């Protein structure tokens, strides 16, 4: 039998009409199957981290919310109430679950030392200390107090900061204040682009 797409769709529609004619209403079944996967989950609204569009997403987690228990993400979908994307997601946003629940996801800081051929795990405290030390050393070595004409400029041009679309306004406010206090002139945010 040579079945085209059109004849396949006609057969499917005719079958659905035939079932409804016989008295079977499939809508409750479809509604129930859609809710089974997420019926006992906790919904958390968030923002997609990929681009500057900042689409709204809903992350469904399952867990008993006990202390020191990590909830497990089981479903991610677009937020239909979000004014930007109204529930739609691009392919990268649709694949968020695979990024969250990935056994190759890096969960702690890593550093590759000079001359080394591999990355090594370090603690968060060590990572923060190393970043602070390197930032201070770089600022001390490259800080520009006066330009060529002798005008006071107080610039730290060797460091740049780039924010992401998931950063809150409060976080961005504090980042800009701290970067400007150090004299950083190269500031950008993905959400502004």
Phi and psi restraints in degrees (value plus and minus 20) as a CYANA .aco file:
   2 UNK   PHI    -111.8   -71.8
   2 UNK   PSI      88.4   128.4
   3 UNK   PHI    -128.9   -88.9
   3 UNK   PSI      96.0   136.0
   4 UNK   PHI    -108.4   -68.4
   4 UNK   PSI     149.9   189.9
   5 UNK   PHI     -82.2   -42.2
   5 UNK   PSI     -61.8   -21.8
   6 UNK   PHI     -83.3   -43.3
   6 UNK   PSI     -64.6   -24.6
   7 UNK   PHI     -89.6   -49.6
   7 UNK   PSI     -52.1   -12.1
   8 UNK   PHI     -83.2   -43.2
   8 UNK   PSI     -65.1   -25.1
   9 UNK   PHI     -85.3   -45.3
   9 UNK   PSI     -60.6   -20.6
  10 UNK   PHI     -81.3   -41.3
  10 UNK   PSI     -62.9   -22.9
  11 UNK   PHI     -83.4   -43.4
  11 UNK   PSI     -62.2   -22.2
  12 UNK   PHI     -84.2   -44.2
  12 UNK   PSI     -63.9   -23.9
  13 UNK   PHI     -85.2   -45.2
  13 UNK   PSI     -62.6   -22.6
  14 UNK   PHI     -83.0   -43.0
  14 UNK   PSI     -59.4   -19.4
  15 UNK   PHI     -85.0   -45.0
  15 UNK   PSI     -61.6   -21.6
  16 UNK   PHI     -85.4   -45.4
  16 UNK   PSI     -60.5   -20.5
  17 UNK   PHI     -85.7   -45.7
  17 UNK   PSI     -61.5   -21.5
  18 UNK   PHI     -81.9   -41.9
  18 UNK   PSI     -58.8   -18.8
  19 UNK   PHI     -87.6   -47.6
  19 UNK   PSI     -61.1   -21.1
  20 UNK   PHI     -89.7   -49.7
  20 UNK   PSI     -50.8   -10.8
  21 UNK   PHI     -86.0   -46.0
  21 UNK   PSI     -55.6   -15.6
  22 UNK   PHI     -94.0   -54.0
  22 UNK   PSI     -25.1    14.9
  23 UNK   PHI      83.2   123.2
  23 UNK   PSI     -17.8    22.2
  24 UNK   PHI    -110.9   -70.9
  24 UNK   PSI     105.3   145.3
  25 UNK   PHI    -124.7   -84.7
  25 UNK   PSI      93.7   133.7
  26 UNK   PHI    -108.3   -68.3
  26 UNK   PSI     -28.2    11.8
  27 UNK   PHI     -80.8   -40.8
  27 UNK   PSI     -64.7   -24.7
  28 UNK   PHI     -81.3   -41.3
  28 UNK   PSI     -55.0   -15.0
  29 UNK   PHI     -85.0   -45.0
  29 UNK   PSI     -65.6   -25.6
  30 UNK   PHI     -82.6   -42.6
  30 UNK   PSI     -61.3   -21.3
  31 UNK   PHI     -84.2   -44.2
  31 UNK   PSI     -60.5   -20.5
  32 UNK   PHI     -88.8   -48.8
  32 UNK   PSI     -62.4   -22.4
  33 UNK   PHI     -86.5   -46.5
  33 UNK   PSI     -51.4   -11.4
  34 UNK   PHI     -89.4   -49.4
  34 UNK   PSI     -50.7   -10.7
  35 UNK   PHI    -113.3   -73.3
  35 UNK   PSI     -31.2     8.8
  36 UNK   PHI     -82.3   -42.3
  36 UNK   PSI     -61.7   -21.7
  37 UNK   PHI     -84.5   -44.5
  37 UNK   PSI     -55.2   -15.2
  38 UNK   PHI    -138.0   -98.0
  38 UNK   PSI      -0.5    39.5
  39 UNK   PHI     -89.0   -49.0
  39 UNK   PSI     -52.2   -12.2
  40 UNK   PHI    -129.0   -89.0
  40 UNK   PSI       2.4    42.4
  41 UNK   PHI    -116.1   -76.1
  41 UNK   PSI     145.1   185.1
  42 UNK   PHI    -121.6   -81.6
  42 UNK   PSI     108.6   148.6
  43 UNK   PHI    -110.9   -70.9
  43 UNK   PSI     110.6   150.6
  44 UNK   PHI    -147.0  -107.0
  44 UNK   PSI     103.7   143.7
  45 UNK   PHI    -104.2   -64.2
  45 UNK   PSI     119.7   159.7
  46 UNK   PHI    -169.2  -129.2
  46 UNK   PSI    -190.8  -150.8
  47 UNK   PHI    -145.0  -105.0
  47 UNK   PSI     117.2   157.2
  48 UNK   PHI     -84.6   -44.6
  48 UNK   PSI     113.1   153.1
  49 UNK   PHI    -109.2   -69.2
  49 UNK   PSI     -14.6    25.4
  50 UNK   PHI    -103.1   -63.1
  50 UNK   PSI     -66.6   -26.6
  51 UNK   PHI    -153.7  -113.7
  51 UNK   PSI    -195.5  -155.5
  52 UNK   PHI    -102.8   -62.8
  52 UNK   PSI     -18.3    21.7
  53 UNK   PHI     -89.2   -49.2
  53 UNK   PSI     -54.3   -14.3
  54 UNK   PHI      44.0    84.0
  54 UNK   PSI      32.4    72.4
  55 UNK   PHI     -85.3   -45.3
  55 UNK   PSI     125.0   165.0
  56 UNK   PHI    -102.3   -62.3
  56 UNK   PSI     118.3   158.3
  57 UNK   PHI    -150.4  -110.4
  57 UNK   PSI     138.3   178.3
  58 UNK   PHI    -137.5   -97.5
  58 UNK   PSI     104.7   144.7
  59 UNK   PHI    -124.5   -84.5
  59 UNK   PSI     102.5   142.5
  60 UNK   PHI    -118.5   -78.5
  60 UNK   PSI     101.2   141.2
  61 UNK   PHI    -140.0  -100.0
  61 UNK   PSI     132.1   172.1
  62 UNK   PHI    -143.7  -103.7
  62 UNK   PSI     117.1   157.1
  63 UNK   PHI     145.8   185.8
  63 UNK   PSI     143.2   183.2
  64 UNK   PHI    -111.2   -71.2
  64 UNK   PSI     -13.8    26.2
  65 UNK   PHI      40.4    80.4
  65 UNK   PSI       2.1    42.1
  66 UNK   PHI     -93.2   -53.2
  66 UNK   PSI     139.6   179.6
  67 UNK   PHI     -84.9   -44.9
  67 UNK   PSI     119.5   159.5
  68 UNK   PHI      44.0    84.0
  68 UNK   PSI       1.4    41.4
  69 UNK   PHI    -132.5   -92.5
  69 UNK   PSI     105.6   145.6
  70 UNK   PHI    -107.0   -67.0
  70 UNK   PSI     105.0   145.0
  71 UNK   PHI     -91.0   -51.0
  71 UNK   PSI     129.4   169.4
  72 UNK   PHI    -122.1   -82.1
  72 UNK   PSI     108.3   148.3
  73 UNK   PHI     -97.2   -57.2
  73 UNK   PSI     106.0   146.0
  74 UNK   PHI    -139.0   -99.0
  74 UNK   PSI     -34.0     6.0
  75 UNK   PHI    -179.6  -139.6
  75 UNK   PSI     120.2   160.2
  76 UNK   PHI    -151.4  -111.4
  76 UNK   PSI     112.3   152.3
  77 UNK   PHI    -164.5  -124.5
  77 UNK   PSI     145.5   185.5
  78 UNK   PHI     -90.7   -50.7
  78 UNK   PSI     128.0   168.0
  79 UNK   PHI    -107.4   -67.4
  79 UNK   PSI      91.8   131.8
  80 UNK   PHI     -88.0   -48.0
  80 UNK   PSI     -37.9     2.1
  81 UNK   PHI    -112.5   -72.5
  81 UNK   PSI     -21.9    18.1
  82 UNK   PHI     -98.3   -58.3
  82 UNK   PSI     112.3   152.3
  83 UNK   PHI     -90.1   -50.1
  83 UNK   PSI     -38.9     1.1
  84 UNK   PHI    -103.0   -63.0
  84 UNK   PSI     -74.3   -34.3
  85 UNK   PHI    -127.7   -87.7
  85 UNK   PSI     -33.8     6.2
  86 UNK   PHI      29.1    69.1
  86 UNK   PSI      19.3    59.3
  87 UNK   PHI      76.0   116.0
  87 UNK   PSI     -31.3     8.7
  88 UNK   PHI    -108.8   -68.8
  88 UNK   PSI     132.4   172.4
  89 UNK   PHI    -157.9  -117.9
  89 UNK   PSI     128.1   168.1
  90 UNK   PHI     -96.7   -56.7
  90 UNK   PSI     155.5   195.5
  91 UNK   PHI     -78.2   -38.2
  91 UNK   PSI     -57.5   -17.5
  92 UNK   PHI     -88.1   -48.1
  92 UNK   PSI     -62.2   -22.2
  93 UNK   PHI     -85.6   -45.6
  93 UNK   PSI     -54.8   -14.8
  94 UNK   PHI     -88.1   -48.1
  94 UNK   PSI     -42.3    -2.3
  95 UNK   PHI    -115.5   -75.5
  95 UNK   PSI      -6.2    33.8
  96 UNK   PHI     -77.5   -37.5
  96 UNK   PSI     -56.9   -16.9
  97 UNK   PHI     -79.4   -39.4
  97 UNK   PSI     -60.2   -20.2
  98 UNK   PHI     -87.7   -47.7
  98 UNK   PSI     -45.6    -5.6
  99 UNK   PHI     -98.4   -58.4
  99 UNK   PSI     -55.9   -15.9
 100 UNK   PHI     -94.0   -54.0
 100 UNK   PSI     -67.3   -27.3
 101 UNK   PHI    -120.1   -80.1
 101 UNK   PSI      53.3    93.3
 102 UNK   PHI    -151.5  -111.5
 102 UNK   PSI     104.8   144.8
 103 UNK   PHI     -90.4   -50.4
 103 UNK   PSI     -32.4     7.6
 104 UNK   PHI    -117.7   -77.7
 104 UNK   PSI     -14.3    25.7
 105 UNK   PHI     -88.3   -48.3
 105 UNK   PSI     113.2   153.2
 106 UNK   PHI    -103.2   -63.2
 106 UNK   PSI     104.8   144.8
 107 UNK   PHI    -131.4   -91.4
 107 UNK   PSI     -23.6    16.4
 108 UNK   PHI    -160.1  -120.1
 108 UNK   PSI     140.8   180.8
 109 UNK   PHI     -84.1   -44.1
 109 UNK   PSI     125.9   165.9
 110 UNK   PHI    -151.1  -111.1
 110 UNK   PSI     132.5   172.5
 111 UNK   PHI    -157.7  -117.7
 111 UNK   PSI     124.0   164.0
 112 UNK   PHI    -133.7   -93.7
 112 UNK   PSI      89.0   129.0
 113 UNK   PHI     -91.2   -51.2
 113 UNK   PSI     134.6   174.6
 114 UNK   PHI     -78.0   -38.0
 114 UNK   PSI     111.3   151.3
 115 UNK   PHI      63.7   103.7
 115 UNK   PSI     -25.9    14.1
 116 UNK   PHI    -106.8   -66.8
 116 UNK   PSI     137.2   177.2
 117 UNK   PHI    -130.6   -90.6
 117 UNK   PSI      -9.3    30.7
 118 UNK   PHI    -166.2  -126.2
 118 UNK   PSI     142.2   182.2
 119 UNK   PHI    -113.1   -73.1
 119 UNK   PSI     122.2   162.2
 120 UNK   PHI    -140.8  -100.8
 120 UNK   PSI     123.9   163.9
 121 UNK   PHI     -95.2   -55.2
 121 UNK   PSI     118.7   158.7
 122 UNK   PHI    -152.1  -112.1
 122 UNK   PSI     144.9   184.9
 123 UNK   PHI     -98.9   -58.9
 123 UNK   PSI     142.5   182.5
 124 UNK   PHI     -82.9   -42.9
 124 UNK   PSI     -58.9   -18.9
 125 UNK   PHI     -81.6   -41.6
 125 UNK   PSI     -63.4   -23.4
 126 UNK   PHI     -85.7   -45.7
 126 UNK   PSI     -60.1   -20.1
 127 UNK   PHI     -83.1   -43.1
 127 UNK   PSI     -64.8   -24.8
 128 UNK   PHI     -85.0   -45.0
 128 UNK   PSI     -61.5   -21.5
 129 UNK   PHI     -82.7   -42.7
 129 UNK   PSI     -62.2   -22.2
 130 UNK   PHI     -86.5   -46.5
 130 UNK   PSI     -60.7   -20.7
 131 UNK   PHI     -83.3   -43.3
 131 UNK   PSI     -64.9   -24.9
 132 UNK   PHI     -83.1   -43.1
 132 UNK   PSI     -63.4   -23.4
 133 UNK   PHI     -84.2   -44.2
 133 UNK   PSI     -65.5   -25.5
 134 UNK   PHI     -87.2   -47.2
 134 UNK   PSI     -57.4   -17.4
 135 UNK   PHI     -83.8   -43.8
 135 UNK   PSI     -65.0   -25.0
 136 UNK   PHI     -82.7   -42.7
 136 UNK   PSI     -66.0   -26.0
 137 UNK   PHI     -83.0   -43.0
 137 UNK   PSI     -61.2   -21.2
 138 UNK   PHI     -85.7   -45.7
 138 UNK   PSI     -61.1   -21.1
 139 UNK   PHI     -85.9   -45.9
 139 UNK   PSI     -63.0   -23.0
 140 UNK   PHI     -82.6   -42.6
 140 UNK   PSI     -55.2   -15.2
 141 UNK   PHI    -101.4   -61.4
 141 UNK   PSI     -46.6    -6.6
 142 UNK   PHI    -143.8  -103.8
 142 UNK   PSI     -13.3    26.7
 143 UNK   PHI     -85.9   -45.9
 143 UNK   PSI     114.5   154.5
 144 UNK   PHI    -129.3   -89.3
 144 UNK   PSI      92.5   132.5
 145 UNK   PHI    -104.2   -64.2
 145 UNK   PSI     -63.1   -23.1
 146 UNK   PHI    -150.2  -110.2
 146 UNK   PSI     125.3   165.3
 147 UNK   PHI    -102.7   -62.7
 147 UNK   PSI    -192.4  -152.4
 148 UNK   PHI     -83.0   -43.0
 148 UNK   PSI     -48.1    -8.1
 149 UNK   PHI    -109.8   -69.8
 149 UNK   PSI     -18.7    21.3
 150 UNK   PHI      70.9   110.9
 150 UNK   PSI     -15.7    24.3
 151 UNK   PHI     -98.8   -58.8
 151 UNK   PSI     116.1   156.1
 152 UNK   PHI     -90.7   -50.7
 152 UNK   PSI     103.2   143.2
 153 UNK   PHI    -141.6  -101.6
 153 UNK   PSI     -49.0    -9.0
 154 UNK   PHI      26.3    66.3
 154 UNK   PSI      46.0    86.0
 155 UNK   PHI    -135.3   -95.3
 155 UNK   PSI     124.3   164.3
 156 UNK   PHI    -140.5  -100.5
 156 UNK   PSI      65.5   105.5
 157 UNK   PHI    -108.6   -68.6
 157 UNK   PSI     -23.5    16.5
 158 UNK   PHI    -108.5   -68.5
 158 UNK   PSI     -22.7    17.3
 159 UNK   PHI    -145.7  -105.7
 159 UNK   PSI     121.7   161.7
 160 UNK   PHI    -149.3  -109.3
 160 UNK   PSI     134.8   174.8
 161 UNK   PHI    -148.0  -108.0
 161 UNK   PSI     113.2   153.2
 162 UNK   PHI    -145.3  -105.3
 162 UNK   PSI     100.3   140.3
 163 UNK   PHI    -110.7   -70.7
 163 UNK   PSI     149.3   189.3
 164 UNK   PHI    -132.4   -92.4
 164 UNK   PSI     148.2   188.2
 165 UNK   PHI     -93.6   -53.6
 165 UNK   PSI     -35.0     5.0
 166 UNK   PHI    -110.8   -70.8
 166 UNK   PSI     -22.0    18.0
 167 UNK   PHI     -91.9   -51.9
 167 UNK   PSI     121.2   161.2
 168 UNK   PHI     -99.8   -59.8
 168 UNK   PSI     144.3   184.3
 169 UNK   PHI     -80.9   -40.9
 169 UNK   PSI     -58.2   -18.2
 170 UNK   PHI     -85.4   -45.4
 170 UNK   PSI     -63.0   -23.0
 171 UNK   PHI     -82.5   -42.5
 171 UNK   PSI     -65.8   -25.8
 172 UNK   PHI     -83.2   -43.2
 172 UNK   PSI     -57.4   -17.4
 173 UNK   PHI     -80.7   -40.7
 173 UNK   PSI     -66.7   -26.7
 174 UNK   PHI     -87.4   -47.4
 174 UNK   PSI     -57.2   -17.2
 175 UNK   PHI     -84.2   -44.2
 175 UNK   PSI     -67.2   -27.2
 176 UNK   PHI     -82.4   -42.4
 176 UNK   PSI     -62.3   -22.3
 177 UNK   PHI     -81.8   -41.8
 177 UNK   PSI     -65.4   -25.4
 178 UNK   PHI     -90.5   -50.5
 178 UNK   PSI     -58.5   -18.5
 179 UNK   PHI     -87.1   -47.1
 179 UNK   PSI     -62.7   -22.7
 180 UNK   PHI     -85.2   -45.2
 180 UNK   PSI     -54.8   -14.8
 181 UNK   PHI     -84.1   -44.1
 181 UNK   PSI     -51.5   -11.5
 182 UNK   PHI    -102.4   -62.4
 182 UNK   PSI     -32.1     7.9
 183 UNK   PHI      75.2   115.2
 183 UNK   PSI      -9.9    30.1
 184 UNK   PHI     -86.7   -46.7
 184 UNK   PSI     110.4   150.4
 185 UNK   PHI    -127.4   -87.4
 185 UNK   PSI     -37.6     2.4
 186 UNK   PHI    -117.3   -77.3
 186 UNK   PSI      70.6   110.6
 187 UNK   PHI    -140.5  -100.5
 187 UNK   PSI     117.8   157.8
 188 UNK   PHI    -169.2  -129.2
 188 UNK   PSI     135.2   175.2
 189 UNK   PHI    -154.7  -114.7
 189 UNK   PSI     114.6   154.6
 190 UNK   PHI     -79.7   -39.7
 190 UNK   PSI     -55.6   -15.6
 191 UNK   PHI     -90.6   -50.6
 191 UNK   PSI     -39.6     0.4
 192 UNK   PHI    -104.3   -64.3
 192 UNK   PSI     -44.5    -4.5
